[in-house]
């Protein structure tokens, strides 16, 4: 998608379609200049005729604009934003999503977008944030994964360019918003492309190869992929045990970006990279098991974030770790009751082989210590229990550092990739006791998302740490099945704010 900025009057910007944001009860924007004068009466009549009220996400396409002297847009799309006094980022998102769908259906090749000044309570959502949000939504709304299809898409996306109509005073902020939005959307697209690939294509080896290829387009990225022999030398016994049931060898993908001072502590991101998870000996039910190719969405998001960070050349140091494996049943696979030793030296009784993600992550958390990190954030499609607790709207958040968790909470609110914090009380730790090892890999049927976080916390005592469970947010199921690219926006917002 090509993005442009114009400071002309909206009606003077050439486009197939001009998107005009308006508030409920037909309160049209007041800064439209000549366009408002010429079209106000006609717009009101058409709005009344078609019962357009300006409610959130409501759209009305006026097509074509015949006989309007001087107008350089062929169509006008009215976009409802609801009541001005009730406007918030959720309503803005809903409106923009509806606008992208209407533009896609209109077959417009290019569009101009003008929104009124957006106030959210006492805080103004400035041009930078608005444009960044719009770019993310446009890219997500026009995303298609057709790589494995032989036949052409029957509904191709024609929209190829969007012009943001802004005031001159906001041009610098809007330009920054475009750059950030494009980088975040790029990271999301990369994460979605990797996650949407089937498990027979996207193996641990493939994931490592694709990560390494990024060095060609991102010279500030350094990527190293450790193989099974190197993992054995590191004594990553928990991680390696998960791969024993698969013919695909495990890989640890290490991505380094050094954009900050050499002595500055890095932020370490760890993404679970289960390229397919059948549950091992504790086999999953057959229904919807195909969606277990998405068990590597945490790893895909880390790869996407590192690429986006490099694209923006953020002035900080970021490390990405992606432990990648498959989890399949086999004569050599982990068995319930087996005891393995982690890189940290703690022994783990495996009571359920389908609780394997934490076995990868615990060794990666131990590995992260060598970077003397400022903060460590792990991202994983870790527990179905998180979906039971929170549904599919927010991701789950746990951690041992209140300031880090609060920063992630606030970042999620600002970019609307939200998280909700769950407790890591000592009472939950009791559920991980084992008669035969230092700890068990599950804590029973109660509080499964929290006990998974408690398990990881045992390996994160030496640094500020947060755990983001994306089991309910990493992909959509049903008719709209596909990866979402979350939580790339959350992590990028957190990193951008850290250097703002």
GUGU-149863 format. One record per residue: residue in one letter; y, x, z of N, C-alpha, C in turn. Coordinates in steps of 0.05 Angstrom, whole numbers, plus 5000, padded with zeros to 4 digits. Atoms other than C-alpha are relative to their C-alpha. Example, Ala and Ser with C-alpha at 12.3 -4.5 7.8 and 13.67 -1.06 7.14 Angstrom:
A497650185000491052465156502450185000
S497649844999497952735143502249855014
// end
This chain:
X497650175000500050005000502550185000
X497449865000507050254983502049845017
X498050134983512550115033502850114994
X497249925007520050125020501849865021
X497950114983526349985060502449944983
X497550075014532449615033501949895020
X497950114982539049465067501849804985
X498550215015541448965014499649735013
X500550284992542048225025497249934990
X502850065007534947935024499749894971
X500350125027536247534960500550194978
X499549805021538348164923497750194997
X502349825001531648514934498049894980
X501950115019527148434873497249995012
X502750024990520248174892498749754988
X501550245008514847684873500349785021
X499750204978515847354941501650125023
X498449924977521047394996498949845024
X501050134976518147245065502449985020
X497850064983523346925109499149895027
X500750104973522146865184502049805010
X498150204989525046255217498849875025
X500950114975524745925284499549704998
X500850285000522145235303502549835000
X497950205002526344605292502050084978
X498449935023528944905227502650155007
X497849834993533545405260499950254982
X500249795019534445855200501650255009
X498549764993536746575208502949984990
X497250035006544246675206501150234984
X499049765014544747335168498950024972
X501249995027541947145100502150004977
X498049985020548547165064499949784979
X499950185022548746844996497649824997
X502550165003541546614997500149755017
X499850234983542846155055501949794988
X498150185011548845845021498949854976
X501050135024545245704956497649825005
X502650144997538545474983499749835025
X500350144975539845185051499249714997
X500650285003539944465029497349954988
X502650035013533944544983497750065019
X502149914981529944905037499549785021
X500250214980531344365088498549764989
X501350235012529243815040497050064996
X502849945005522844175021498450025027
X501249984974521344325094499349725011
X500450274990522143595112497749864984
X502150125018517943375052497250095008
X502649894994512243835071499450035030
X500450004971513043745146499950285012
X499949734989514644475157502050005024
X498450014976517144545228500850285010
X499449744990517445295237498350085024
X501749934978511745305287498650264995
X501249735003508145955300497850014980
X502149965020504046175241500149804977
X499850205022506245585197501450134976
X498849895025507945765125500549794980
X499350175023511145425066500850174977
X499349845024511145734997501649834981
X498250135020516945524952499750164975
X500849855023514645704883500349834975
X498349765001518245844837502949925008
X497250054993525645914852501649974974
X498750045026527945634785502949915004
X497250095000535345554772501750105022
X498449894978537745964830501550254989
X498549785012543246404802500150245018
X499949744986542747134823497750065018
X502349944983536347064863498150184985
X501749805013531747644848497149985011
X502850054991525547374884498949764985
X501150225015520846924846499149775017
X501050204981518146564907501250055027
X499149974973520246434978497849905018
X502050084981515346415035501349975027
X499050054973517846085099497850055020
X501949924980514446365160501049915027
X499250114974514645995226499550205023
X500249834977515846405289500149855027
X499950164975516145835339502749995012
X497550034986521545715390501150285007
X498849734995526346305396499750095029
X500049934972526546285471497150065010
X502849964992518846305474498750234985
X501149805017517946875425498850235016
X501149764989513247435445498350144979
X501449845020509047965411497549854989
X502350155009503047495407500749814977
X499150195020506946985367500950154975
X499249845023509947525322497550094984
X502549925014502947785307498749764985
X501250235013500347085293501549924975
X498450065023506146965246499650194977
X500449805020505247615209497249984987
X502750035011497747505201500049764980
X499850245018499246815171501550084974
X498449935024504447125124498350174981
X501749835018499547655098497949834986
X502050185013494247115085501449844978
X498650165021499346685047500850184976
X499349825022501647285006497550074984
X502549945014494447464990499249764983
X500850235015493046754968501949944977
X498050065021499446724927499750184975
X500449805021497047314884502450174994
X497649835004503747654892499250295000
X500549715002503748384872501750165019
X498249874981509548564916501649795016
X498650194983513548244971502250145015
X497849914982519948315012499749845025
X500450134974519648165086502650035016
X497750004983525647965127499549835024
X500450144975525147765200502650005015
X497550004984530847545245499750195023
X500149834977532647965305498049885020
X502150104984526747905352500450085029
X499649954972528047845427497649905015
X502350094983522247825476501050025029
X498850004973525047625543502650155000
X497649844998530248135562499750254983
X500549765015527148665517500049944970
X499950045029528748715443497850164988
X502049865016522948885398501550134977
X498249885019526649395357498750034972
X500949985027526049545283497650184998
X502249825001521350125295497449865008
X502450144991516349705334499249774982
X500650225017516949105289498850094974
X501049905025515949495225497250135003
X502649884995510149895255497949785003
X501950224997506749255276499449864974
X500450145026507848935208498350174982
X501749835017504849535172497149985008
X502850024990498649515216498749744991
X501150275007497748765203499649974970
X500350015030498948825128497550164992
X502349845008493849385123497449875009
X502450134991488749015165499449754984
X500450255015489848365127499250044972
X500849955028488748695060497650194998
X502349815000482849135081497649864988
X502550095011476449055042498050235001
X502149795001469849425050498149924978
X501750075023466549394982498650244988
X501149755010463950094976497149984990
X502850025007456649884972499449764981
X500450235019457749284925500150104972
X500049935029455949354852501849814984
X498350195014459648724831502850015011
X497250004992467148684833500649775020
X499250214980470448294890501149764985
X499050235014471647584868502749915009
X497350064990478047554908501550275005
X498749744997481448224895502849975013
X497350004988487748394935501950114980
X498149915020493548434887502550135013
X497649904987498948584938499950315002
X500049715001500849314928502550135011
X497549884990507949404955501449795017
X498550174982512049125012502750145006
X497349904993519549215022501049875025
X498850114976522549125091503049994996
X497150035003529548845088501250025028
X499049944973533449125147503050054998
X497249934998540449255170500350305000
X499649715002543449945158499750145027
X500149874974543950085232497150055010
X502849984991536350015239498350174981
X501649875021534250445179498450235011
X501549774989532351075217497649915017
X502250114983528250675268497849884983
X501950135018524950285212498350214985
X501449795014523150915175497850135018
X502049904981519751185237497749805004
X502050204997516150525245498049994977
X501849995023513450575174498150235002
X501749774998510851275185497849965021
X501950044979507551095250498049784993
X501850225008504750445223498050094979
X501949905021501750795162497950185012
X501949814988498551335205497949845017
X501950164983495550825254498249844982
X501750165019493150385196498050184986
X501849815012490151005164497650065019
X502149954981486351165227498149765004
X501650244997484050445234498149974976
X501650035024481650425162497750204999
X502149804999477751075171497949925019
X501950094980474550805234498349764990
X501350235010472850145200498050074978
X501749925022469950475138497450135011
X502349874988465350915181498249805014
X501550204984463250335226498649804982
X501250205017461849855169497650104984
X502249895015456950335136497449945015
X502650064986449550165150498850255012
X501249774985445350605195498450194982
X501549825018441250885137501850184984
X498049835013447651175108501450175021
X498549864980451751345169498250095023
X501649874980447051785208501750195016
X498449804985449252285261500950234983
X499349785018449052835208502249924981
X497950105018453152415160502749985014
X497550034985458252255214501350275004
X498949734997459052995228501150124975
X499049905025459753165155502649874992
X497650145007465052635144502350095018
X497949894982468952885205500950274990
X499349735009468653595178501649994974
X498550025025471253365110502949955004
X497250064994477653145143501750255001
X498449765000479753865149501350064974
X498849965026481053865075502749874996
X497550155002486553345080501850045024
X498549974975488653515151499750295010
X500449724994489654265156500450085030
X499649944971491754235230497649915016
X502450084986484953945248497950224998
X502349825000479254405268497649835009
X502450164995472354085266497550185001
X502549864996465854375292497849805006
X502250184995459054025292497750165012
X502249864987453854255342497349864994
X502650115007446554165323498249995025
X501950044978440354035366499550265016
X500549744986439054775381502450075018
X497649944984446254865406500249815024
X499950194978445754235448497950085022
X502049914981439354505480501050245015
X499049774986442855155496502149925021
X498150104981448254755531498749845022
X501650154980442754395571501049715002
X499250285001445153705549497549825000
X502550144999438653395572500249704998
X499750295002441252675580500549924971
X499350055028444352675510497550034982
X502349945017438252995478497749805003
X502250194995433452505511500249754983
X499650245015436451925473499050034972
X500749965029435052235405497050054996
X502949935003427652375419498449804984
X501550205015425451725388500849974971
X499050035027429051835323499350254983
X500449775018427652265262502750134992
X497449895006435152365255500950185024
X499149824978437552975295502749935011
X497450064988443352885344502150214991
X497849825006450153195333502249965021
X497550024984456153345377502350084982
X497749955017462453295336502450075018
X497749904984468353695364502450024981
X497649995016475253575335502350095017
X497849894985481253975357502649984984
X497450015011488553855343501950135020
X498249864983493654335372502849994989
X497350045009500654075360502050065021
X498249954978503554225428499950305008
X500049734990504854865467497150105006
X502749894997498855325471498849965028
X501050024973498455275546500049715010
X499950284991499454525549497249885001
X502750124997493354145575499649784979
X500550205020490153705522499149735011
X501350264994488252975523497450014985
X502650005012480852925510499049724996
X501150265007478052315475497050034994
X502949995004470552195478499049734989
X500950255012467451675432496949984997
X502950045003460351415436499349974971
X500749995029456951545369497149914994
X502750105006450451135369500049884972
X499850105028449751055293498149764996
X501550254999444250545306498549995027
X501150034973441650275372498149765000
X502050214998435049885373499249955028
X500750034972434649965448497850185009
X502249834992428950465447497649845009
X502450154990422650255485500949745012
X498950254990426949725519501349864976
X499150095027427449405450501849755002
X498150225001433148935435498749764985
X500950235016431848225409500750044970
X499649975029431448175333502649884991
X497650145010437247685326502550185003
X497549855001443648045306499750305005
X500349724996440548725314501350174978
X498649865021443648915248502850105009
X497349934991450348935285500050255018
X500149764984447849525325500750254985
X498749785014450449975270502850055010
X497349974989457049845305500150145027
X500049874974454750215367501350274999
X498649755002458450815340503049964996
X497250065004465250475338501850175018
X498549824983467650885397500550274987
X499849745014466151525359501749984975
X498450045024469151245295503049985007
X497250034992475551065332501250275008
X499149734993476151775360500650164975
X499649865025475352065290502649894986
X497650125012480651575265502650085014
X497749924984485451745321500850294994
X499349725005484952495310501250044972
X498849985026486352405236502949895000
X497350124998492351955252502050185015
X498349824985495052445303500950234983
X499349785018494753005252501949914979
X498350105021497952575200502949975009
X497350024989503852445246501150265011
X499349744989503953165270501349975028
X499050054973504852935342500150275016
X499749744985507353505388498450005026
X501849984976501353505436497350104991
X502749905006494253765440498049785006
X502050224997488553275430497350114991
X502749935006481053405431498349754997
X501850235004475952915403497150105002
X502849944997468652935424498449754993
X501750235008463452485390497150085002
X502949964999456252535415498649794983
X501250185019452252225358497050015000
X502950024999445051985358499249734991
X501350275003440351415343498449955025
X501750084977436451035396497849814989
X502150155012429750815368497450035016
X502649984986422650675396498250194984
X501949815013417551225382498250115022
X501849884980411751575416501350215017
X498749794986416552115437502649915014
X497550114990422251655459500049995031
X499850054971424851585530498449755008
X501550234990420551115572501349915026
X499050094974422850685630498550145023
X501149844978421751105693500250294995
X499749715006422851775658502450105016
X497749874987427452265694500950234983
X498949795016432052715654502250145016
X498049844987436953255675502550024982
X497549995015444253215653501150294999
X498749745001448653805634501350075026
X498749954974452053725702498050075021
X502149934981445353845736499049765016
X500950244987444653135762497649894985
X502350135012437852805750500549704998
X499550285006437752105721497349864995
X502450175005432151585726500749794980
X499550195022431951185662498449755005
X501350264994430350475684500149824976
X499750175025432550175617500950194978
X499349825021432550575553502249894982
X497750125016437750095523502650065014
X497549904987442850375573500350294993
X500149735009443150995531502850124995
X497449895006450551055514501150185022
X499149844977452151305584498750275002
X501449744999446951855575501350204980
X498449835018450852125515502650075013
X497349954990457552045548500150185024
X499949844976455752365614500050304994
X500049725008454153025580502550084986
X497449955013460352975537502250035020
X498049984979464552865600499850275014
X500349744988461553495630501050224981
X499049815020463053875566503050014999
X497150025002470253635568501450175021
X498849844978471454035633501050274990
X499349745009471954675593502850014988
X497350015012478554445563502249975021
X498150044979481954365631502049784992
X498450225013484453685606502149885019
X498050164985490753315627498949725006
X501350264997486752675618497649984981
X502350055016480052455591499749704997
X500550285005478951775559497449974984
X502450055017472051555536500149714990
X499950265014471250975488497249944990
X502850065006464650615480499549704998
X501250275000461249975459497750015020
X501949924980457750055525498349785011
X501550214987455649385555500549724990
X499750285006454348675535501249865024
X498950124976456348525607503149994998
X497150005003463548695588500949754984
X499450255015463448125537499749765017
X500350224982460747655589502449985019
X497850004980466347855637502749934987
X497350025011472247885589500249864973
X499950115027470247565523500650224980
X499649815022472447885458503050054995
X497149965004480047915469500950275010
X499349734990481348515515497650185001
X502049814994477349145522500050045031
X500249944972474849325591501150285007
X498849754991478449885629499250075028
X500549904973476150295688500950295001
X499149724998478350965715500450095028
X499749884973479451435773502950085005
X497249914998486951535761501949774994
X498450245004491850965771502250034979
X497849965020497551265730498950004972
X501250005026492951385671499349714992
X500850285006490150675674502449824995
X497650165004497050375681501350064974
X498949935026499450765621498549874977
X501650145020493750485580500449705000
X499450284998494949785605502749934986
X497350055012502349825585500050054970
X500249945028500750145518498649774985
X501450225013495849585503501749754997
X498250235001501049055519502050034977
X497949965020506149375473499049994972
X501150005027501549445413498149764996
X501850245000497448815430497150084993
X502849925000490949205433499350035029
X499950014971490048995504497450085014
X502349944982485549225561500449865026
X499850134974483948925628498450185019
X501249814982482349365688498049865019
X502150094982475949265728499750215022
X500249824977474549575797497750194998
X502249814996470350185811499750055030
X500349984971469150055884497450145008
X502449864991464250455925497649825003
X502250194997460149825937498349994974
X501550005025458249835863498350254996
X501449755003456150565867497249985013
X502650034985450650355916497849904981
X502050115018447249985859498650204982
X501149805017445750635823498150195015
X501849834984441350925878497249994987
X502749975010434551175856498250135021
X501949884982428351345897499050274989
X501349775012426451895848501950194986
X498149835013432852195820502749975014
X497350014988440152315837501449734996
X499050275005441951655805498449874977
X501350165021439251105760502049954978
X498250055022442050945692500949714998
X499050274998442950205709500249925029
X499750094972445049835771499249725005
X501050284996441349175764501749814983
X498750215017443648515733502949935007
X497350084991450148445772502150214993
X497849825005456648755749499350234981
X501049795018453549125691502150184987
X497849845012460049345659501150205020
X498949834979462549615725498150225009
X501949804992456249975745499750224978
X500049805021456250315677502450185003
X497649834995463350555692499550175024
X500649844976460950775761498250244993
X501849785009455451185728501750224987
X498449795014460551545683501850145020
X498149884981465251665742498750235015
X501449784987459952115773500450274986
X499749765017461252605716502950064993
X497249975007468852545715501750055025
X498549964975470952775784502150224999
X498249765000474753395762502549964983
X497650045016480153075719500749705000
X499350285004484052425708498449884978
X501950115019479351965672500349704998
X500150295005479251275641497749944981
X502250095017473550895609500849734987
X499350255014474850365555497449894987
X502450145010469049885541500949814978
X499150165023470049605471497849834988
X502350155010463549225465500849734988
X499150265010467348575454502250014980
X497649985018473048835411499750184976
X500349805022470249365364499349884973
X500650135025467648875313499949705004
X500350295000467548145294497349934990
X502750095008461147755286500349754983
X499950255016459347145244501150044972
X499150005028462646985178502050234994
X498149785003468147505189499050275010
X501249764990463248045209501350254989
X498949755009466248735206501450145023
X498649844980469349295246503049935001
X497250074996476349165274501950254999
X498349764998478849885281501250035028
X499149964972480349775355498250195014
X497350004989482250135398501850224989
X498249805011485750605350503049945006
X497250064993492450235360500750075030
X499649944972491750285436500250305006
X500049714994490151025437502450134987
X497649895014495651185386502549935015
X497650084984500750785426500250175025
X500049834975498751165489500950284993
X499349735007499351835454502950034990
X497250005010505951665418501949985024
X498250034976509051435484500050255017
X500149764984506752075516501850224991
X498249795011511152485470502749894993
X497550135008516851985461502450115016
// end
